[in-house]
Amino acid sequence: MSLCMSEIGKSVPASGRMGRTPCRPDFYNPFSGKPLFAQAGGNLTAPVCESAMDAQARGSHGSPEMTAATLKVSTGREPMQPRILIADDQQDVLDALRLLLKGHGYSIETVNSPADLLAAVGRQEFDILLIDLNYARDTTSGREGLDVLSRLREIEDAPPVVAMTGWATVGLAVEAMQFGVSDFVEKPWTNTRLLEILSKQIGLGRERRELRRRAEEEARAREEALLHLQEQEREIAEAKAIQEKLLPREIPQMPGYEIASAWQSARLVGGDYFDILPLDEKTLGICIADVAGKGMPAALLMSNLQAAVRGLSSLSLPPNLLCGRLNSIVHRNTDSDRFITFFYAHLDGSRRLAYVNAGHNAPFVVRADGSHERLREGGAVLGVFGTANYELGLAQLSPGDRVILFTDGVTEACDPSGEEFGEARLLRLLQDHRKLSADELQAKILAVVAEFSGSRWQDDATLVVLSVCE
């Protein structure tokens, strides 16, 4: 259906105000005395001539047809039929706009008062508002329209507004823009121009809403991630407190020896473990272990290891038999990719150290004269094989000797260039400071390694230092 705008295109005398201009064939002039429609059998009918807008829609003007199909917004979603709310107190204007926009794919709702406009906006969502600035109470100043714009600004996420008036002044247009109007259309309007403005503002409005939606989703995601992180940190802090309680709070001592220890976790919780266990009045059990992996999984396996070691040590088993049973327990209760390096020894009053090394970093024995030995006898790491046999190693200690048990977090600490501290540096450090007490030597080792690595511990680091008194 096309509208013959020439039917209502008779000249209107100029009044000195913007918008009071003669109509052109593609204008609609609400000030014409001609009715827009003629009644025919109760149905609305339009004259049969063609407007410039209709000619353009058929492609005769060569410019793109501005329809709802052009309102594709780069949001990654399919474009929806745009919803428009039109507010005007002239029914013929509402009818003309409804006919024009319905033919271009718009979903349309119309109201004829500011109160109805605000009620409609509060009731449902629209892509755009096309509103007149003058109503029955004041038909020329635009004050009613400005009051409505002021109320719309109070609505969160209000749609963009395009204002229409036939009594516009430059001052009114500027004031309307200050109240948030996105664009301005003068009456009589040009259909092509109106469609272009609506298409542009709907696209911009959808883009703004999509950006706001994404920002809100990202903000919610960040908030959820922060809450999740805080919960994780709380749980890890609790786990760290529990893990620290699993380690010996006080180091049991034996006449003729000094024993010191240190535990440095690369994370809040880790997989290193050590223990000093009084087995009887004359014997101490000494162990150190490193669970493969880091973080909570390693810490959980470490806690299970601690419980198993303490349970088996109460049976007074020699180190090789204890390691055999411990290996079976670990193998049955861990995944195939989990294993534990472990060193376990019995120290008695005759300065005799009976031990098993299950794949752990071989401890150093630094003699009083600076010579050294490594404690390597034993067998495979714990957990890889269902059954394993372990050889018992023996070391006879003498006054002035130092025994140092450590995990690879000590020797694998790196400097800024990536070079590891290494076992050679550790040995030289032990030899140079072999006269220090157990506490002093343990503190010296940690201080030197921390200085070397810039206090950046790549892995958990644990030390047990045994000094044989002279």
C-alpha positions as CSV (number, residue, x, y, z in Angstrom):
1,M,0.0,0.0,0.0
2,S,1.4,3.4,-0.9
3,L,0.5,6.9,0.3
4,C,-0.1,9.8,-2.1
5,M,1.5,12.5,-0.2
6,S,0.6,15.0,-2.9
7,E,-3.0,14.7,-1.7
8,I,-1.9,16.5,1.5
9,G,0.9,18.5,0.0
10,K,-0.8,21.9,-0.4
11,S,1.3,24.8,0.8
12,V,0.9,26.2,4.2
13,P,1.7,29.9,4.8
14,A,5.0,30.4,6.5
15,S,4.8,31.4,10.2
16,G,8.4,32.2,10.9
17,R,8.9,28.9,12.8
18,M,11.0,25.9,11.8
19,G,8.9,23.1,10.2
20,R,6.2,25.3,8.7
21,T,7.2,24.5,5.1
22,P,5.4,23.4,2.0
23,C,5.2,19.6,1.6
24,R,7.1,17.7,-1.0
25,P,5.8,14.5,-2.5
26,D,7.7,12.3,0.0
27,F,6.8,14.5,3.0
28,Y,3.9,14.0,5.4
29,N,2.5,17.4,6.6
30,P,0.3,17.1,9.7
31,F,-0.7,20.7,9.2
32,S,-2.6,20.1,6.0
33,G,-6.4,20.3,6.3
34,K,-6.7,17.2,4.1
35,P,-7.6,13.9,5.8
36,L,-4.9,11.2,5.3
37,F,-7.4,8.4,4.6
38,A,-10.7,8.1,2.9
39,Q,-13.2,5.7,4.3
40,A,-14.3,2.9,2.0
41,G,-16.6,0.2,3.5
42,G,-15.2,0.8,7.0
43,N,-11.6,0.0,5.9
44,L,-8.7,2.4,5.7
45,T,-7.7,3.0,2.2
46,A,-4.9,5.1,0.7
47,P,-4.7,7.0,-2.6
48,V,-3.2,5.0,-5.4
49,C,-0.3,7.3,-6.3
50,E,3.2,6.5,-5.3
51,S,5.3,8.4,-2.9
52,A,9.1,9.0,-3.2
53,M,9.6,6.5,-0.4
54,D,7.8,3.8,-2.3
55,A,9.8,4.5,-5.4
56,Q,12.9,4.3,-3.4
57,A,11.8,1.0,-1.9
58,R,11.5,-0.4,-5.4
59,G,15.1,0.7,-6.1
60,S,14.4,3.6,-8.5
61,H,16.6,6.0,-6.5
62,G,19.5,3.7,-6.3
63,S,20.1,4.1,-2.5
64,P,19.6,1.3,0.0
65,E,16.2,0.7,1.3
66,M,16.1,1.5,5.0
67,T,14.1,-1.3,6.6
68,A,14.2,-3.3,9.8
69,A,16.3,-5.9,7.9
70,T,19.2,-3.4,7.8
71,L,19.3,-3.2,11.6
72,K,21.9,-5.9,12.0
73,V,24.0,-5.1,15.0
74,S,27.5,-6.6,15.4
75,T,26.6,-8.5,18.6
76,G,26.9,-12.0,17.3
77,R,23.2,-12.4,17.5
78,E,20.4,-12.6,14.8
79,P,18.7,-9.2,14.5
80,M,15.3,-9.0,16.1
81,Q,12.2,-7.2,14.8
82,P,12.7,-3.7,16.2
83,R,10.1,-2.5,18.7
84,I,9.2,1.2,18.5
85,L,6.9,3.2,20.7
86,I,5.4,6.3,19.1
87,A,3.9,9.1,21.2
88,D,1.9,11.9,19.5
89,D,-1.5,13.5,20.3
90,Q,-2.5,13.6,16.6
91,Q,-4.2,10.4,15.5
92,D,-3.5,11.0,11.8
93,V,0.3,11.3,12.6
94,L,0.2,8.0,14.5
95,D,-1.7,6.3,11.7
96,A,0.8,7.6,9.1
97,L,3.8,6.5,11.1
98,R,2.2,3.1,11.9
99,L,1.6,2.5,8.2
100,L,5.1,3.6,7.2
101,L,7.0,1.6,9.8
102,K,4.9,-1.5,9.7
103,G,5.7,-1.8,6.1
104,H,9.4,-1.7,7.0
105,G,9.3,-4.5,9.5
106,Y,8.8,-2.6,12.8
107,S,6.7,-3.8,15.7
108,I,4.8,-0.7,16.7
109,E,3.0,0.5,19.8
110,T,1.4,4.0,19.9
111,V,0.3,6.3,22.7
112,N,-1.2,9.8,22.6
113,S,-0.1,11.3,26.0
114,P,3.1,11.7,28.1
115,A,1.5,9.6,30.9
116,D,0.7,6.7,28.6
117,L,4.3,6.9,27.2
118,L,5.9,6.6,30.6
119,A,3.5,3.8,31.5
120,A,4.4,1.9,28.3
121,V,8.1,2.3,28.9
122,G,7.8,1.0,32.4
123,R,5.7,-2.0,31.2
124,Q,7.9,-3.4,28.4
125,E,11.1,-2.9,26.5
126,F,11.5,-0.9,23.3
127,D,14.4,-0.5,20.9
128,I,13.5,3.2,20.3
129,L,11.1,5.9,21.3
130,L,9.7,8.3,18.6
131,I,8.0,11.1,20.6
132,D,6.3,14.4,19.9
133,L,7.4,17.3,22.1
134,N,4.0,19.1,22.0
135,Y,0.7,17.8,23.5
136,A,-2.7,19.0,24.3
137,R,-1.7,21.0,27.4
138,D,0.9,23.1,25.5
139,T,0.9,22.8,21.7
140,T,3.9,25.0,20.8
141,S,6.6,25.3,23.5
142,G,7.7,21.7,23.8
143,R,7.7,21.9,27.6
144,E,5.5,18.8,28.0
145,G,8.0,16.9,25.8
146,L,11.0,18.2,27.8
147,D,9.3,17.1,31.0
148,V,8.8,13.6,29.6
149,L,12.5,13.5,28.6
150,S,13.5,14.5,32.1
151,R,11.4,11.6,33.5
152,L,12.9,9.2,30.9
153,R,16.4,10.0,32.0
154,E,15.5,8.6,35.5
155,I,14.7,5.2,33.9
156,E,17.6,2.8,34.0
157,D,18.6,1.5,30.5
158,A,16.0,3.6,28.8
159,P,15.9,3.2,25.0
160,P,17.2,5.9,22.6
161,V,14.8,8.8,21.9
162,V,14.1,10.5,18.6
163,A,12.0,13.7,19.1
164,M,9.5,15.1,16.6
165,T,7.8,18.5,16.5
166,G,6.4,20.9,14.0
167,W,7.1,23.9,16.2
168,A,10.8,23.5,16.7
169,T,13.2,26.3,17.5
170,V,17.0,26.0,17.7
171,G,16.8,26.5,21.5
172,L,14.2,23.7,21.9
173,A,16.3,21.3,19.8
174,V,19.4,22.1,21.9
175,E,17.5,21.7,25.2
176,A,16.0,18.4,24.0
177,M,19.5,17.1,23.1
178,Q,20.7,18.1,26.6
179,F,17.9,15.9,28.0
180,G,19.3,12.9,26.1
181,V,17.5,13.0,22.8
182,S,19.5,11.0,20.3
183,D,18.2,12.8,17.2
184,F,15.6,15.3,16.0
185,V,13.0,15.1,13.2
186,E,11.0,18.1,12.1
187,K,7.4,17.9,11.0
188,P,6.7,17.6,8.2
189,W,9.2,14.8,7.9
190,T,10.8,13.1,5.0
191,N,10.1,9.4,5.1
192,T,13.6,8.4,3.9
193,R,15.3,10.7,6.4
194,L,13.1,9.4,9.2
195,L,13.8,5.7,8.4
196,E,17.6,6.5,8.2
197,I,17.5,8.1,11.6
198,L,15.5,5.3,13.2
199,S,17.7,2.6,11.7
200,K,20.9,4.4,12.9
201,Q,19.6,5.0,16.4
202,I,18.2,1.5,16.9
203,G,21.6,0.1,15.8
204,L,23.5,2.3,18.1
205,G,21.1,1.6,21.0
206,R,21.4,-2.2,20.5
207,E,25.2,-1.9,20.4
208,R,25.1,0.1,23.6
209,R,22.8,-2.4,25.3
210,E,25.0,-5.3,24.0
211,L,28.1,-3.7,25.3
212,R,26.4,-3.0,28.6
213,R,25.1,-6.6,28.8
214,R,28.6,-7.9,28.1
215,A,30.1,-5.6,30.7
216,E,27.5,-6.7,33.3
217,E,28.3,-10.4,32.4
218,E,32.0,-9.8,32.7
219,A,31.5,-8.0,36.0
220,R,29.4,-10.9,37.3
221,A,32.0,-13.4,36.1
222,R,34.8,-11.4,37.8
223,E,32.8,-11.2,41.0
224,E,32.1,-15.0,40.9
225,A,35.7,-15.7,40.1
226,L,36.8,-13.4,43.0
227,L,34.4,-15.2,45.4
228,H,35.7,-18.6,44.1
229,L,39.3,-17.5,44.6
230,Q,38.6,-16.2,48.1
231,E,36.9,-19.5,48.9
232,Q,39.9,-21.4,47.5
233,E,42.3,-19.2,49.5
234,R,40.3,-19.8,52.6
235,E,40.3,-23.6,52.1
236,I,44.0,-23.6,51.2
237,A,44.8,-21.5,54.3
238,E,42.9,-24.1,56.4
239,A,44.7,-26.9,54.6
240,K,48.1,-25.2,55.3
241,A,47.2,-24.9,59.0
242,I,46.3,-28.6,59.1
243,Q,49.5,-29.6,57.2
244,E,51.7,-27.6,59.5
245,K,50.2,-29.5,62.4
246,L,51.2,-32.8,60.7
247,L,54.9,-31.7,60.9
248,P,56.7,-32.0,64.2
249,R,56.2,-28.9,66.3
250,E,59.2,-29.8,68.5
251,I,62.2,-31.7,67.3
252,P,62.9,-34.6,69.6
253,Q,66.6,-34.6,70.7
254,M,68.9,-37.4,71.7
255,P,72.0,-37.1,73.8
256,G,75.1,-36.7,71.7
257,Y,73.3,-35.1,68.7
258,E,71.7,-31.8,67.6
259,I,68.9,-31.9,65.1
260,A,67.3,-29.0,63.3
261,S,64.8,-28.7,60.5
262,A,63.2,-26.3,58.1
263,W,60.2,-26.5,55.8
264,Q,59.6,-23.9,53.0
265,S,56.5,-24.4,50.8
266,A,56.5,-22.9,47.3
267,R,52.7,-22.7,47.6
268,L,50.4,-22.4,50.6
269,V,50.4,-26.2,50.7
270,G,52.9,-28.6,49.3
271,G,54.1,-32.2,49.1
272,D,57.3,-32.2,51.2
273,Y,57.3,-34.1,54.4
274,F,59.7,-34.8,57.2
275,D,59.4,-36.3,60.7
276,I,61.5,-37.1,63.7
277,L,60.0,-40.1,65.6
278,P,61.1,-41.3,69.0
279,L,61.0,-45.1,68.6
280,D,62.4,-46.1,72.0
281,E,64.7,-44.6,74.6
282,K,67.8,-45.2,72.5
283,T,66.5,-44.8,68.9
284,L,65.1,-42.0,66.7
285,G,63.3,-42.5,63.4
286,I,64.2,-39.8,60.9
287,C,62.5,-39.4,57.5
288,I,62.1,-37.0,54.7
289,A,59.9,-37.3,51.6
290,D,58.9,-35.5,48.4
291,V,55.5,-36.2,46.9
292,A,55.4,-35.8,43.1
293,G,53.4,-32.7,42.1
294,K,52.4,-29.6,43.9
295,G,49.4,-28.0,45.6
296,M,46.4,-29.7,47.2
297,P,46.8,-33.1,45.5
298,A,50.4,-33.4,46.7
299,A,49.5,-32.1,50.2
300,L,46.7,-34.7,50.5
301,L,49.0,-37.5,49.6
302,M,51.6,-36.2,52.0
303,S,49.1,-36.3,54.9
304,N,48.3,-39.9,54.0
305,L,52.0,-40.7,53.9
306,Q,52.5,-39.1,57.3
307,A,49.7,-41.2,58.8
308,A,51.1,-44.4,57.3
309,V,54.7,-43.7,58.4
310,R,53.6,-43.1,62.0
311,G,51.5,-46.2,62.0
312,L,54.2,-48.4,60.7
313,S,57.0,-46.9,62.9
314,S,55.1,-48.0,66.0
315,L,55.7,-51.6,64.9
316,S,59.5,-51.2,65.4
317,L,60.2,-52.5,61.9
318,P,63.7,-52.0,60.5
319,P,63.9,-49.4,57.7
320,N,64.0,-51.8,54.8
321,L,60.8,-53.7,55.9
322,L,59.0,-50.5,56.8
323,C,59.7,-49.2,53.3
324,G,58.5,-52.4,51.7
325,R,55.1,-52.2,53.5
326,L,54.9,-48.4,52.9
327,N,55.4,-48.9,49.2
328,S,52.5,-51.4,49.0
329,I,50.2,-49.0,50.8
330,V,51.1,-46.1,48.5
331,H,50.7,-48.2,45.4
332,R,47.2,-49.4,46.4
333,N,45.9,-46.0,47.3
334,T,47.4,-43.7,44.6
335,D,47.1,-43.2,40.8
336,S,49.8,-44.7,38.6
337,D,51.2,-41.2,37.9
338,R,51.8,-40.5,41.6
339,F,54.9,-41.5,43.4
340,I,56.9,-40.5,46.5
341,T,60.7,-40.2,47.0
342,F,61.4,-41.2,50.5
343,F,64.4,-41.5,52.9
344,Y,64.0,-43.3,56.3
345,A,66.6,-43.9,58.9
346,H,67.1,-45.2,62.5
347,L,69.7,-43.3,64.6
348,D,70.9,-44.9,67.8
349,G,73.1,-43.9,70.7
350,S,76.1,-45.7,69.2
351,R,76.2,-43.2,66.4
352,R,75.0,-45.8,64.0
353,L,72.6,-44.7,61.1
354,A,70.7,-47.5,59.5
355,Y,68.7,-46.2,56.5
356,V,66.8,-46.9,53.2
357,N,66.8,-44.4,50.3
358,A,63.7,-45.0,48.2
359,G,64.7,-42.8,45.2
360,H,65.2,-39.6,47.2
361,N,68.0,-37.1,46.8
362,A,70.9,-38.8,48.5
363,P,71.7,-37.1,51.8
364,F,75.2,-35.7,52.5
365,V,77.4,-36.9,55.3
366,V,80.1,-34.3,55.7
367,R,82.9,-35.5,58.0
368,A,84.8,-33.4,60.4
369,D,87.8,-33.2,58.1
370,G,85.6,-32.0,55.2
371,S,85.3,-35.3,53.3
372,H,81.9,-36.5,52.4
373,E,79.7,-39.5,51.6
374,R,76.2,-39.9,50.0
375,L,73.5,-42.2,51.5
376,R,72.3,-44.0,48.4
377,E,71.4,-47.6,49.4
378,G,67.7,-48.6,49.1
379,G,65.5,-49.1,46.1
380,A,62.7,-47.7,44.0
381,V,60.5,-44.7,44.7
382,L,57.3,-45.5,46.6
383,G,54.1,-46.3,44.7
384,V,55.4,-47.3,41.2
385,F,55.5,-51.0,41.8
386,G,53.1,-53.2,43.7
387,T,56.0,-55.0,45.5
388,A,59.5,-53.8,46.0
389,N,62.6,-54.9,48.0
390,Y,64.8,-52.4,49.7
391,E,68.4,-52.8,50.7
392,L,69.5,-51.6,54.2
393,G,72.3,-49.1,54.2
394,L,74.6,-48.4,57.2
395,A,76.6,-45.3,58.1
396,Q,78.9,-45.0,61.1
397,L,79.0,-41.5,62.3
398,S,81.8,-39.8,64.3
399,P,82.0,-36.6,66.4
400,G,82.0,-33.5,64.3
401,D,80.1,-35.1,61.4
402,R,77.1,-33.4,59.8
403,V,74.3,-35.3,58.1
404,I,72.0,-33.2,55.8
405,L,68.7,-34.5,54.4
406,F,67.1,-32.2,51.8
407,T,64.4,-32.1,49.1
408,D,65.0,-31.0,45.5
409,G,63.4,-27.6,46.3
410,V,66.8,-26.7,47.8
411,T,69.0,-27.7,45.0
412,E,66.7,-26.8,42.1
413,A,66.1,-23.2,43.3
414,C,67.1,-21.0,40.3
415,D,68.7,-17.6,40.0
416,P,67.1,-14.9,37.6
417,S,69.0,-16.4,34.7
418,G,67.5,-19.9,35.3
419,E,70.6,-21.5,36.7
420,E,70.0,-24.0,39.5
421,F,71.7,-23.8,42.9
422,G,72.7,-27.4,42.5
423,E,74.2,-30.1,44.7
424,A,77.7,-29.0,44.0
425,R,77.1,-25.6,45.5
426,L,75.2,-27.2,48.4
427,L,78.2,-29.5,49.1
428,R,80.7,-26.6,49.1
429,L,78.4,-24.7,51.4
430,L,78.3,-27.6,53.8
431,Q,82.0,-28.1,53.8
432,D,82.8,-24.4,54.3
433,H,80.4,-24.2,57.3
434,R,80.7,-27.7,58.7
435,K,81.7,-26.3,62.1
436,L,78.3,-24.6,62.6
437,S,75.7,-26.1,64.9
438,A,72.7,-27.8,63.4
439,D,70.5,-24.8,63.9
440,E,73.1,-22.4,62.5
441,L,73.9,-24.6,59.5
442,Q,70.2,-25.0,58.6
443,A,69.7,-21.2,58.8
444,K,72.8,-20.6,56.7
445,I,71.7,-23.0,53.9
446,L,68.2,-21.3,53.6
447,A,69.7,-17.8,53.7
448,V,72.3,-18.6,50.9
449,V,69.7,-20.4,48.7
450,A,67.2,-17.5,49.2
451,E,69.9,-15.0,48.2
452,F,70.8,-17.0,45.2
453,S,67.2,-17.4,44.0
454,G,65.9,-14.0,45.0
455,S,63.6,-15.8,47.5
456,R,61.7,-17.3,44.6
457,W,61.2,-20.9,45.5
458,Q,60.2,-22.9,42.5
459,D,59.4,-26.0,44.6
460,D,58.9,-26.9,48.2
461,A,62.1,-27.0,50.2
462,T,62.8,-29.1,53.3
463,L,65.9,-29.6,55.4
464,V,66.9,-31.9,58.2
465,V,70.3,-31.2,59.7
466,L,72.0,-33.7,62.1
467,S,75.1,-32.7,64.0
468,V,77.2,-35.3,65.9
469,C,78.5,-33.6,69.1
470,E,82.2,-33.7,69.8
